């Protein structure tokens, strides 16, 4: 369901300044008073209220607000305090504002642990028989190569995702081969990575990271994205494509595509798909591949060459033959690039490494961290001549 902005008008029909409103399903949520110097937060709190109400009422409509006005008042009281945003996480709010029909559930008045702690994203009392942390370092390669083989755009976008099964309220410290950290500690910069545009989950202590580049945090329970980063660096194309497309007028078009794995020989790319554009009026496809299979997708004007397993250093060939009608139509739009999809496990193109994961909890239990590296294609395209 979409939401759009609404302007609050005065009696003369002019838009009043400082007021923020959101329109959704025939309902307007509006800030009745300007929060000085906080116009961005004003819009955010209106949208957040919309999301929280939707969590409670499923459908946010005038009728649901009327039926549950008591809960609306309670929620607003927790969302805002003296005009400033407070607890905005719907999961935390649901711990102590419960709903049964149209009434609040009454019982012993207690303040939930997540509010008394500074850690609003994790509840106390979590217990697991086996304490484990799974770390996924995933890098996507964005690449654009022109028809003569020159790299026009090269970028790595990375994320570090965690799956946490830890008891209690543990503190985790993650160590990476961060170049800035190596410089601060006087270590050799060899095999280090310079991270750009780093963004963290709210659980990370940013002040400590700014001081000594230590990534210290109390994690949420379960799955979450710890951080993301970007590297604008020259990346050697991991799968190189050479293509020859010969078009014989009023007769046929013949396509030859050669794919080469330009990554380590001990690594293997899985689920490789090479999408080759063909003329929109082509028909009668015939294929010959040295490995994998090729199929024609007429609705996309593409040949998709699928290779289940592509070891590094290997070269494979695909030939395609299409018939053309005797009366050809002019192609004005130009030829689309060749697209490549792949995933290479146990490998990162940037060389980023998890040096350590320390897990500290007052009970002193032993926990096992598991690390997995994955490099995959992002927007990976090679233009054809």
DRENTIDO-103306 format. One record per residue: x, y negated, z negated of N, C-alpha, C in turn; residue in three letters. Coordinates in steps of 0.02 Angstrom, whole numbers, padded with zeros to 5 digits, always signed. Example, Ala and Ser with C-alpha at 12.3 -4.5 7.8 and 13.67 -1.06 7.14 Angstrom:
2
+00660+00284-00390+00615+00225-00390+00660+00165-00390ALA/+00642+00112-00354+00684+00053-00357+00645-00002-00394SER/
***
This chain:
385
+00043+00059+00000+00000+00000+00000+00044-00061+00000UNK/+00034-00108+00045+00079-00165+00051+00058-00222+00006UNK/+00107-00264-00012+00094-00324-00052+00120-00384-00015UNK/+00086-00440-00022+00108-00500+00012+00103-00560-00034UNK/+00139-00614-00017+00139-00672-00059+00075-00711-00053UNK/+00055-00745-00107-00005-00787-00108+00014-00855-00137UNK/-00007-00909-00105+00005-00976-00131-00054-00998-00174UNK/-00039-01027-00232-00091-01055-00275-00101-01128-00255UNK/-00162-01147-00236-00177-01214-00211-00210-01256-00265UNK/-00195-01322-00261-00229-01369-00305-00295-01389-00274UNK/-00331-01437-00306-00398-01456-00281-00394-01490-00213UNK/-00336-01517-00196-00328-01550-00130-00305-01501-00077UNK/-00297-01438-00095-00277-01388-00046-00202-01382-00036UNK/-00162-01416-00078-00090-01412-00071-00063-01356-00116UNK/-00009-01325-00091+00022-01270-00130+00056-01299-00191UNK/+00039-01271-00249+00072-01293-00311+00140-01261-00317UNK/+00189-01301-00339+00258-01276-00346+00264-01236-00410UNK/+00311-01187-00408+00328-01150-00469+00283-01091-00485UNK/+00229-01082-00446+00183-01027-00460+00199-00969-00413UNK/+00199-00909-00441+00214-00849-00402+00156-00801-00407UNK/+00137-00771-00350+00081-00724-00351+00093-00669-00301UNK/+00062-00612-00315+00065-00554-00270-00006-00531-00256UNK/-00021-00519-00192-00086-00494-00172-00081-00420-00155UNK/-00124-00379-00185-00122-00307-00172-00192-00279-00180UNK/-00217-00246-00129-00281-00211-00131-00336-00256-00158UNK/-00338-00318-00134-00392-00363-00154-00382-00394-00222UNK/-00323-00383-00254-00310-00409-00321-00251-00456-00318UNK/-00257-00513-00353-00202-00562-00356-00173-00562-00425UNK/-00106-00549-00430-00070-00557-00493-00031-00621-00487UNK/-00037-00665-00535-00004-00731-00529+00025-00752-00595UNK/+00081-00789-00592+00109-00823-00650+00073-00890-00656UNK/+00042-00902-00712+00002-00962-00720+00043-01024-00736UNK/+00107-01014-00755+00148-01071-00773+00218-01061-00746UNK/+00251-01115-00728+00318-01111-00700+00368-01095-00755UNK/+00414-01048-00740+00470-01034-00785+00530-01074-00758UNK/+00549-01126-00793+00600-01172-00767+00666-01135-00757UNK/+00695-01144-00697+00759-01114-00681+00756-01040-00672UNK/+00696-01010-00668+00690-00937-00664+00641-00917-00610UNK/+00643-00950-00553+00595-00936-00500+00602-00866-00473UNK/+00666-00841-00466+00676-00774-00440+00650-00722-00490UNK/+00664-00733-00555+00641-00686-00606+00565-00687-00609UNK/+00535-00745-00597+00463-00752-00598+00431-00704-00547UNK/+00458-00703-00487+00433-00657-00436+00444-00585-00455UNK/+00503-00570-00484+00519-00501-00503+00472-00475-00557UNK/+00456-00517-00607+00414-00493-00661+00343-00481-00637UNK/+00319-00521-00588+00252-00509-00560+00251-00442-00524UNK/+00303-00428-00483+00307-00364-00447+00315-00306-00496UNK/+00356-00316-00548+00366-00263-00598+00301-00246-00633UNK/+00262-00299-00651+00197-00287-00683+00152-00247-00637UNK/+00154-00262-00572+00115-00224-00523+00133-00150-00525UNK/+00199-00136-00525+00221-00066-00525+00201-00030-00590UNK/+00210-00065-00647+00194-00034-00712+00119-00020-00716UNK/+00077-00068-00695+00005-00057-00696-00014+00002-00652UNK/+00018+00007-00594+00003+00063-00548+00021+00130-00579UNK/+00075+00132-00619+00094+00194-00653+00039+00216-00701UNK/+00007+00167-00734-00045+00183-00784-00113+00197-00752UNK/-00131+00157-00701-00199+00160-00674-00204+00194-00606UNK/-00147+00215-00579-00143+00246-00512-00159+00197-00457UNK/-00220+00170-00457-00240+00120-00409-00251+00053-00444UNK/-00214+00002-00424-00220-00063-00456-00274-00103-00419UNK/-00333-00105-00449-00389-00142-00421-00423-00181-00477UNK/-00468-00225-00457-00503-00266-00507-00540-00222-00557UNK/-00571-00169-00533-00610-00125-00577-00565-00090-00628UNK/-00506-00067-00606-00461-00032-00652-00434-00079-00705UNK/-00422-00143-00687-00399-00192-00736-00454-00207-00787UNK/-00517-00214-00763-00573-00226-00809-00582-00167-00857UNK/-00577-00106-00831-00589-00046-00872-00534-00036-00923UNK/-00474-00062-00909-00417-00049-00953-00385-00113-00979UNK/-00427-00164-00992-00398-00229-01010-00359-00227-01075UNK/-00377-00180-01121-00339-00174-01184-00268-00152-01170UNK/-00261-00102-01126-00194-00078-01108-00155-00131-01070UNK/-00190-00169-01028-00157-00223-00991-00126-00273-01039UNK/-00164-00292-01092-00138-00339-01142-00078-00310-01178UNK/-00082-00245-01196-00026-00212-01230+00036-00211-01186UNK/+00027-00193-01123+00083-00190-01077+00116-00258-01067UNK/+00074-00309-01058+00101-00377-01049+00139-00400-01111UNK/+00115-00379-01170+00149-00397-01232+00218-00366-01236UNK/+00226-00305-01207+00292-00272-01208+00336-00295-01150UNK/+00304-00310-01093+00343-00332-01033+00376-00400-01045UNK/+00340-00445-01078+00364-00514-01088+00366-00531-01162UNK/+00417-00570-01182+00421-00595-01250+00444-00667-01248UNK/+00400-00713-01268+00415-00785-01263+00433-00806-01192UNK/+00401-00774-01144+00412-00793-01074+00471-00760-01041UNK/+00506-00715-01077+00564-00682-01048+00552-00608-01041UNK/+00575-00577-00985+00564-00505-00975+00598-00463-01029UNK/+00563-00411-01053+00591-00367-01104+00593-00296-01075UNK/+00554-00250-01103+00554-00180-01079+00511-00176-01016UNK/+00543-00158-00960+00507-00155-00896+00507-00086-00865UNK/+00538-00038-00899+00540+00030-00873+00476+00067-00892UNK/+00437+00090-00842+00372+00120-00855+00379+00185-00896UNK/+00434+00221-00887+00443+00283-00924+00451+00269-00999UNK/+00486+00215-01015+00496+00197-01085+00430+00171-01115UNK/+00394+00131-01076+00330+00104-01100+00281+00160-01115UNK/+00283+00213-01075+00236+00268-01085+00250+00309-01148UNK/+00308+00298-01179+00323+00334-01241+00279+00310-01298UNK/+00261+00246-01298+00223+00221-01355+00159+00184-01336UNK/+00146+00176-01271+00080+00151-01249+00049+00207-01208UNK/+00005+00245-01239-00025+00303-01206-00097+00288-01187UNK/-00123+00325-01141-00190+00311-01115-00232+00375-01116UNK/-00292+00369-01144-00339+00425-01142-00407+00395-01123UNK/-00427+00407-01062-00486+00373-01037-00472+00299-01030UNK/-00513+00258-01064-00503+00186-01061-00478+00158-01127UNK/-00456+00201-01173-00436+00178-01239-00364+00198-01253UNK/-00331+00161-01297-00265+00179-01321-00271+00235-01371UNK/-00222+00280-01369-00219+00334-01418-00192+00305-01483UNK/-00228+00313-01537-00205+00287-01601-00172+00342-01641UNK/-00125+00323-01681-00090+00372-01722-00041+00336-01766UNK/+00010+00371-01789+00060+00339-01831+00098+00288-01791UNK/+00103+00229-01819+00139+00175-01785+00213+00187-01792UNK/+00246+00197-01737+00318+00206-01739+00349+00174-01677UNK/+00407+00148-01687+00444+00117-01632+00485+00171-01599UNK/+00479+00181-01534+00517+00234-01501+00592+00221-01503UNK/+00632+00275-01505+00704+00268-01510+00734+00227-01453UNK/+00704+00232-01394+00732+00197-01336+00729+00122-01343UNK/+00684+00097-01387+00680+00025-01397+00728+00002-01452UNK/+00736+00044-01504+00782+00025-01558+00854+00029-01535UNK/+00869+00072-01487+00937+00076-01460+00946+00025-01405UNK/+01010+00013-01387+01025-00029-01330+01021+00011-01266UNK/+01010+00078-01273+01009+00122-01215+00936+00138-01197UNK/+00907+00096-01156+00835+00103-01140+00823+00158-01088UNK/+00876+00180-01054+00868+00229-00999+00877+00302-01023UNK/+00890+00312-01088+00900+00381-01112+00868+00389-01181UNK/+00828+00441-01188+00795+00456-01252+00841+00497-01297UNK/+00831+00491-01363+00868+00531-01411+00837+00601-01416UNK/+00876+00646-01445+00850+00713-01458+00852+00761-01399UNK/+00888+00743-01345+00893+00788-01287+00940+00845-01304UNK/+00919+00906-01288+00960+00965-01303+00963+01013-01244UNK/+01022+01040-01231+01033+01091-01180+01074+01148-01209UNK/+01059+01209-01188+01100+01266-01209+01169+01263-01178UNK/+01171+01241-01114+01235+01235-01079+01243+01163-01056UNK/+01297+01131-01078+01308+01061-01062+01352+01055-01000UNK/+01324+01024-00948+01360+01018-00884+01346+00950-00852UNK/+01394+00929-00810+01386+00868-00769+01408+00886-00698UNK/+01364+00873-00649+01380+00884-00579+01391+00816-00545UNK/+01449+00808-00514+01467+00745-00482+01471+00755-00406UNK/+01433+00716-00368+01435+00719-00295+01465+00653-00269UNK/+01521+00659-00234+01551+00600-00201+01534+00606-00127UNK/+01489+00563-00103+01463+00568-00034+01483+00506+00005UNK/+01516+00516+00061+01537+00460+00104+01505+00467+00173UNK/+01476+00412+00197+01447+00409+00263+01492+00366+00308UNK/+01506+00391+00367+01550+00356+00414+01508+00321+00467UNK/+01512+00255+00470+01481+00216+00524+01535+00199+00575UNK/+01522+00217+00638+01573+00209+00690+01540+00190+00756UNK/+01572+00144+00792+01551+00126+00859+01612+00122+00903UNK/+01614+00164+00955+01670+00167+01002+01646+00146+01071UNK/+01684+00101+01104+01662+00080+01171+01682+00130+01225UNK/+01663+00116+01286+01672+00165+01340+01745+00180+01356UNK/+01791+00133+01342+01862+00147+01356+01899+00178+01296UNK/+01862+00195+01243+01892+00230+01186+01915+00187+01128UNK/+01903+00121+01132+01923+00077+01078+01869+00076+01023UNK/+01892+00076+00960+01845+00074+00904+01823+00002+00892UNK/+01758-00011+00900+01731-00078+00890+01710-00090+00818UNK/+01683-00038+00786+01659-00044+00717+01678+00019+00679UNK/+01704+00009+00619+01725+00066+00578+01713+00049+00505UNK/+01675+00091+00471+01656+00075+00402+01640+00139+00364UNK/+01658+00140+00300+01640+00196+00256+01595+00170+00201UNK/+01538+00202+00193+01491+00184+00139+01486+00245+00093UNK/+01506+00234+00030+01509+00291-00017+01462+00283-00076UNK/+01440+00340-00102+01400+00341-00164+01427+00397-00209UNK/+01422+00386-00274+01438+00438-00323+01375+00452-00362UNK/+01349+00513-00354+01286+00533-00386+01300+00585-00439UNK/+01264+00580-00494+01273+00626-00550+01208+00664-00564UNK/+01216+00725-00585+01161+00765-00612+01184+00787-00682UNK/+01152+00758-00733+01176+00764-00802+01131+00810-00843UNK/+01161+00861-00872+01127+00906-00919+01168+00907-00983UNK/+01163+00854-01023+01203+00847-01083+01158+00834-01143UNK/+01175+00864-01199+01138+00855-01261+01159+00790-01296UNK/+01113+00764-01337+01129+00707-01379+01135+00642-01340UNK/+01181+00599-01364+01192+00533-01334+01266+00526-01316UNK/+01288+00562-01264+01360+00563-01248+01384+00500-01213UNK/+01448+00486-01221+01480+00432-01182+01526+00465-01131UNK/+01520+00444-01069+01560+00472-01015+01609+00420-00989UNK/+01668+00442-00971+01718+00398-00940+01744+00432-00877UNK/+01734+00395-00822+01752+00421-00756+01815+00386-00731UNK/+01864+00426-00709+01926+00398-00682+01932+00412-00608UNK/+01944+00360-00568+01954+00367-00496+02024+00344-00477UNK/+02046+00361-00417+02110+00336-00393+02100+00266-00364UNK/+02080+00220-00408+02064+00151-00390+02129+00111-00385UNK/+02141+00078-00328+02203+00043-00316+02214-00013-00367UNK/+02161-00050-00384+02168-00105-00433+02190-00077-00500UNK/+02162-00020-00521+02181+00012-00584+02254+00033-00582UNK/+02276+00062-00526+02345+00083-00519+02393+00024-00524UNK/+02372-00034-00496+02414-00094-00500+02417-00120-00571UNK/+02361-00118-00607+02361-00141-00677+02405-00099-00722UNK/+02407-00033-00709+02445+00013-00751+02516+00025-00724UNK/+02534-00008-00670+02601-00002-00642+02615+00064-00607UNK/+02564+00098-00585+02573+00162-00550+02584+00150-00476UNK/+02609+00201-00442+02618+00196-00370+02551+00192-00335UNK/+02547+00148-00284+02484+00139-00248+02472+00192-00196UNK/+02519+00239-00188+02509+00295-00141+02448+00337-00163UNK/+02409+00357-00115+02349+00398-00126+02297+00362-00169UNK/+02297+00296-00168+02246+00258-00203+02199+00226-00151UNK/+02140+00206-00173+02089+00180-00128+02066+00112-00154UNK/+02061+00063-00108+02038-00004-00126+01963-00008-00112UNK/+01923-00009-00165+01850-00009-00159+01824-00080-00151UNK/+01773-00088-00108+01742-00153-00097+01667-00147-00111UNK/+01636-00205-00125+01563-00208-00136+01539-00154-00184UNK/+01573-00147-00240+01555-00095-00289+01491-00116-00326UNK/+01443-00071-00329+01380-00082-00366+01369-00024-00414UNK/+01350-00040-00476+01343+00010-00527+01271+00017-00551UNK/+01255+00076-00578+01193+00086-00615+01196+00044-00678UNK/+01138+00025-00705+01135-00018-00764+01168+00011-00826UNK/+01180+00077-00826+01210+00109-00885+01285+00094-00892UNK/+01318+00072-00838+01391+00060-00841+01406-00005-00878UNK/+01457-00002-00921+01478-00061-00959+01521-00104-00912UNK/+01490-00156-00884+01524-00197-00834+01582-00236-00864UNK/+01574-00259-00926+01628-00299-00956+01692-00258-00963UNK/+01685-00195-00980+01744-00152-00986+01775-00138-00918UNK/+01732-00129-00867+01758-00118-00800+01797-00180-00776UNK/+01771-00239-00790+01805-00301-00770+01872-00308-00805UNK/+01876-00285-00868+01938-00292-00907+01992-00243-00886UNK/+01975-00179-00885+02028-00128-00872+02008-00076-00820UNK/+01954-00089-00782+01931-00045-00727+01910+00024-00752UNK/+01892+00030-00816+01866+00092-00843+01791+00097-00830UNK/+01769+00152-00800+01698+00163-00788+01671+00203-00847UNK/+01642+00166-00896+01618+00196-00958+01543+00186-00962UNK/+01506+00239-00982+01433+00235-00982+01402+00291-01023UNK/+01341+00278-01047+01297+00329-01075+01246+00345-01021UNK/+01246+00406-00994+01207+00419-00933+01134+00432-00947UNK/+01090+00417-00898+01021+00442-00902+01021+00518-00897UNK/+00966+00548-00917+00960+00621-00911+00939+00639-00840UNK/+00970+00691-00811+00951+00714-00744+00989+00678-00689UNK/+00955+00669-00632+00987+00641-00572+00986+00565-00573UNK/+01042+00535-00552+01043+00463-00540+01106+00445-00500UNK/+01104+00386-00469+01161+00362-00430+01203+00317-00475UNK/+01264+00338-00491+01307+00301-00536+01334+00237-00503UNK/+01357+00243-00441+01387+00185-00408+01388+00194-00333UNK/+01396+00138-00298+01405+00140-00226+01463+00093-00209UNK/+01493+00103-00151+01550+00062-00130+01555+00062-00055UNK/+01597+00019-00029+01607+00013+00043+01681+00003+00057UNK/+01704+00029+00112+01773+00018+00135+01772-00002+00209UNK/+01795-00063+00222+01800-00084+00293+01871-00068+00315UNK/+01879-00008+00340+01946+00015+00358+01943+00050+00426UNK/+02000+00052+00460+02002+00085+00524+02000+00161+00514UNK/+01946+00191+00536+01937+00263+00528+01949+00298+00595UNK/+01991+00349+00593+02000+00389+00653+01936+00431+00664UNK/+01907+00428+00724+01845+00466+00735+01854+00540+00717UNK/+01811+00564+00673+01818+00633+00649+01799+00683+00703UNK/+01748+00667+00742+01731+00708+00800+01734+00664+00861UNK/+01782+00677+00904+01794+00637+00964+01755+00666+01023UNK/+01722+00623+01061+01681+00645+01117+01708+00614+01182UNK/+01719+00656+01232+01734+00634+01300+01678+00658+01345UNK/+01655+00615+01388+01599+00634+01431+01611+00611+01503UNK/+01587+00651+01549+01587+00634+01620+01517+00645+01646UNK/+01485+00593+01671+01417+00598+01697+01418+00579+01771UNK/+01405+00628+01813+01405+00617+01886+01333+00621+01912UNK/+01313+00568+01946+01245+00564+01972+01248+00566+02048UNK/+01216+00616+02076+01212+00624+02149+01144+00599+02171UNK/+01143+00547+02212+01082+00512+02230+01029+00559+02260UNK/+00967+00553+02235+00909+00590+02259+00919+00666+02255UNK/+00964+00688+02211+00979+00759+02210+00984+00786+02139UNK/+01037+00768+02103+01049+00798+02038+01096+00754+01996UNK/+01100+00770+01933+01149+00739+01889+01184+00794+01849UNK/+01250+00790+01847+01290+00839+01810+01327+00805+01753UNK/+01324+00836+01694+01353+00807+01634+01403+00856+01604UNK/+01463+00831+01588+01513+00871+01553+01532+00834+01489UNK/+01526+00867+01432+01542+00837+01368+01593+00881+01332UNK/+01648+00850+01310+01699+00886+01272+01701+00857+01202UNK/+01696+00899+01152+01698+00878+01081+01759+00907+01047UNK/+01795+00864+01010+01855+00886+00975+01852+00865+00902UNK/+01867+00912+00857+01869+00897+00785+01936+00867+00767UNK/+01937+00805+00746+02000+00770+00730+02008+00763+00655UNK/+01990+00814+00618+02000+00815+00546+02042+00877+00528UNK/+02057+00886+00464+02102+00939+00442+02077+01008+00465UNK/+02125+01050+00484+02108+01116+00510+02073+01160+00458UNK/+02089+01149+00394+02057+01190+00342+01985+01169+00326UNK/+01964+01112+00355+01896+01088+00344+01851+01109+00402UNK/+01786+01113+00387+01736+01134+00437+01677+01086+00434UNK/+01657+01061+00492+01597+01018+00497+01536+01064+00508UNK/+01484+01053+00468+01424+01094+00473+01367+01053+00504UNK/+01321+01089+00537+01261+01057+00564+01276+01002+00614UNK/+01324+01012+00658+01342+00961+00707+01289+00957+00762UNK/+01267+00895+00776+01220+00882+00830+01246+00825+00873UNK/+01256+00839+00937+01280+00788+00983+01223+00772+01031UNK/+01200+00709+01030+01143+00688+01071+01169+00650+01132UNK/+01157+00677+01191+01182+00649+01254+01123+00622+01294UNK/+01124+00557+01313+01068+00529+01351+01068+00555+01423UNK/+01008+00564+01451+01000+00585+01521+00949+00539+01555UNK/+00949+00534+01621+00900+00492+01655+00828+00511+01637UNK/+00785+00462+01633+00716+00474+01612+00676+00515+01663UNK/+00699+00517+01726+00662+00555+01777+00696+00622+01793UNK/+00742+00645+01750+00776+00708+01762+00729+00767+01746UNK/+00741+00823+01780+00702+00884+01767+00744+00945+01780UNK/+00714+01004+01772+00747+01069+01786+00815+01075+01752UNK/+00818+01070+01685+00883+01073+01651+00914+01142+01650UNK/+00980+01144+01657+01020+01205+01649+01081+01187+01607UNK/+01099+01232+01560+01154+01218+01514+01204+01275+01511UNK/+01265+01257+01496+01317+01306+01482+01362+01278+01427UNK/+01367+01314+01371+01407+01290+01315+01458+01342+01294UNK/+01517+01318+01272+01569+01364+01248+01553+01387+01176UNK/+01512+01349+01141+01490+01368+01074+01424+01332+01060UNK/+01383+01361+01017+01320+01330+00999+01267+01335+01054UNK/+01217+01292+01051+01163+01293+01099+01142+01221+01117UNK/+01115+01213+01177+01092+01147+01200+01019+01151+01219UNK/+00982+01097+01205+00912+01095+01225+00894+01025+01249UNK/+00847+01022+01296+00825+00959+01324+00765+00934+01285UNK/+00768+00871+01264+00713+00839+01227+00685+00783+01271UNK/+00636+00798+01313+00613+00749+01363+00583+00686+01333UNK/+00550+00692+01275+00519+00632+01246+00571+00581+01222UNK/+00634+00603+01212+00688+00558+01192+00738+00546+01249UNK/+00727+00580+01306+00775+00577+01362+00845+00595+01338UNK/+00849+00651+01302+00912+00672+01270+00924+00746+01279UNK/+00988+00764+01283+01010+00834+01274+01041+00837+01205UNK/+01018+00884+01164+01047+00892+01097+01087+00957+01095UNK/+01152+00948+01085+01198+01005+01081+01211+01019+01007UNK/+01189+01078+00984+01194+01096+00913+01249+01147+00903UNK/+01293+01131+00854+01348+01176+00836+01344+01188+00761UNK/+01331+01249+00741+01321+01264+00670+01384+01253+00629UNK/+01441+01275+00656+01505+01269+00619+01560+01246+00667UNK/+01594+01190+00649+01643+01158+00693+01708+01149+00654UNK/+01756+01196+00660+01819+01189+00623+01861+01131+00649UNK/+01902+01102+00605+01947+01048+00624+01999+01071+00674UNK/+02016+01028+00722+02066+01043+00772+02040+01082+00833UNK/+01978+01104+00831+01949+01142+00886+01918+01096+00939UNK/+01915+01122+01001+01883+01087+01057+01829+01131+01087UNK/+01772+01101+01103+01718+01139+01133+01690+01099+01193UNK/+01658+01136+01239+01635+01107+01301+01561+01122+01313UNK/+01526+01074+01340+01456+01084+01359+01445+01054+01428UNK/+01413+01093+01472+01396+01069+01539+01321+01071+01547UNK/+01294+01019+01578+01222+01016+01590+01209+00996+01663UNK/+01157+01025+01692+01138+01010+01761+01064+00994+01763UNK/+01047+00936+01792+00977+00915+01798+00961+00898+01870UNK/+00900+00914+01889+00876+00892+01954+00849+00821+01950UNK/+00852+00785+02007+00824+00718+02011+00772+00716+02066UNK/+00720+00675+02059+00669+00670+02113+00698+00636+02174UNK/+00666+00648+02232+00690+00619+02294+00683+00543+02294UNK/+00633+00519+02257+00624+00446+02250+00642+00429+02178UNK/+00700+00398+02169+00723+00381+02102+00695+00315+02080UNK/+00686+00309+02014+00667+00244+01987+00728+00208+01960UNK/+00729+00144+01968+00786+00104+01947+00791+00103+01871UNK/+00851+00115+01845+00863+00111+01773+00892+00043+01756UNK/+00851+00002+01726+00871-00067+01712+00898-00073+01641UNK/+00874-00029+01597+00888-00037+01526+00960-00021+01507UNK/+00999+00011+01550+01067+00031+01533+01067+00099+01499UNK/+01127+00127+01491+01134+00194+01465+01145+00193+01389UNK/+01105+00229+01351+01116+00231+01278+01181+00267+01261UNK/+01208+00255+01201+01270+00290+01181+01257+00362+01160UNK/+01310+00401+01156+01307+00469+01129+01309+00464+01053UNK/+01262+00499+01021+01260+00499+00947+01283+00566+00920UNK/+01316+00564+00862+01342+00625+00831+01320+00628+00758UNK/+01294+00687+00737+01278+00700+00667+01320+00758+00643UNK/+01343+00753+00580+01384+00808+00552+01388+00800+00477UNK/+01413+00852+00444+01427+00851+00372+01487+00895+00359UNK/+01538+00865+00325+01599+00902+00310+01605+00908+00234UNK/+01595+00967+00206+01602+00975+00133+01675+00978+00111UNK/+01686+00965+00047+01753+00969+00015+01803+00921+00048UNK/+01779+00863+00071+01822+00817+00108+01795+00746+00102UNK/+01840+00698+00090+01821+00627+00094+01868+00592+00141UNK/+01840+00553+00186+01881+00520+00237+01923+00464+00207UNK/+01899+00433+00152+01936+00378+00121+01993+00403+00077UNK/+01988+00466+00054+02038+00493+00007+02022+00480-00065UNK/+01961+00456-00080+01942+00444-00150+01941+00509-00188UNK/+01963+00506-00252+01966+00566-00294+01941+00551-00364UNK/+01907+00599-00392+01889+00596-00463+01948+00624-00502UNK/+01984+00580-00537+02044+00601-00574+02025+00636-00639UNK/+01973+00611-00672+01951+00643-00734+01880+00622-00749UNK/+01847+00663-00790+01781+00646-00819+01784+00667-00892UNK/+01788+00617-00937+01790+00630-01009+01719+00626-01037UNK/+01701+00675-01077+01634+00677-01108+01643+00677-01183UNK/+01619+00623-01215+01629+00614-01287+01560+00613-01321UNK/+01550+00658-01368+01486+00661-01405+01502+00678-01477UNK/+01465+00648-01524+01483+00653-01596+01482+00725-01622UNK/+01443+00769-01591+01442+00839-01614+01504+00878-01590UNK/+01539+00849-01541+01602+00879-01519+01595+00939-01472UNK/+01538+00948-01440+01529+01007-01397+01573+01001-01334UNK/+01587+01058-01303+01625+01061-01241+01577+01060-01182UNK/+01592+01019-01133+01550+01014-01073+01592+01023-01011UNK/+01560+01050-00959+01595+01064-00896+01575+01013-00842UNK/+01624+00974-00816+01609+00932-00758+01626+00968-00693UNK/+01580+00964-00644+01591+00994-00578+01590+00939-00526UNK/+01640+00940-00481+01646+00887-00431+01639+00917-00361UNK/+01599+00883-00319+01591+00904-00249+01599+00843-00204UNK/+01638+00852-00150+01650+00798-00102+01615+00814-00036UNK/+01583+00764-00007+01549+00773+00058+01561+00711+00101UNK/+01581+00722+00164+01583+00668+00213+01531+00684+00267UNK/+01490+00633+00283+01437+00644+00332+01435+00585+00381UNK/+01401+00595+00436+01394+00542+00485+01342+00492+00461UNK/+01356+00428+00473+01306+00376+00463+01280+00356+00531UNK/+01292+00294+00550+01275+00270+00617+01337+00281+00660UNK/+01341+00340+00692+01401+00363+00726+01386+00368+00801UNK/+01413+00321+00840+01396+00317+00911+01458+00305+00954UNK/+01456+00335+01013+01509+00326+01063+01477+00308+01130UNK/+01496+00249+01156+01467+00226+01219+01497+00264+01278UNK/+01457+00270+01331+01479+00304+01392+01487+00254+01449UNK/+01530+00272+01496+01543+00226+01553+01491+00236+01608UNK/
***
